[in-house]
Amino acid sequence: MSFDDEITHFALQDTEATLQSTDRQQGLMREENANLKHDTNVLINVISSARTHGRWDVRIFESHYFRPRVEIGVSTHGHNPAPSRAPSP
């Protein structure tokens, strides 16, 4: 194999590795986008229900409707957060 062929071979391997990495990232981004669309639709339904019935149904926030991903900070200012459970002795 000539020097030029070796360079071409390594460049091709590098390009293939980059393409595989890009494909993985694209798959993760598509999944995240689908999750965000789902969560947005759930929130729209909650808001529509609140407008229709005149009250908020917060049980939806405790249900399986929201797909767990990244924990986001939620302010509990003015609210009493649920006490954490102590481990059993």
Helices and strands as residue ranges (DSSP letters): H 3-53, G 58-62
